[in-house]
């Protein structure tokens, strides 16, 4: 089981966590390392309604809007660990 500091809360997409203190999105990697994500600003090509983070959900590009992320509150979440045995 992986334990994150209390200011991190899970988003609706697996592997992405919102830091309520820094107001920044992080992705978790295989070794349990949190990596900060880059924000995407709206422009005429992406047609976003506001600043957002581009994430991947099962191979599909998705956007998490900054306004939606700021509404998240801190709560505990569990990251399942899958164990594979070759043989």
ABEGO torsion letter per residue (X at the ends): XBBBBAABBBBABBGBBBBAAAGBBBBBBAAGBBBBBBBBBBBAAAGBABBBBBBBBGGBBBBBBAAAAAABBBBBBBBBBBBBBBX
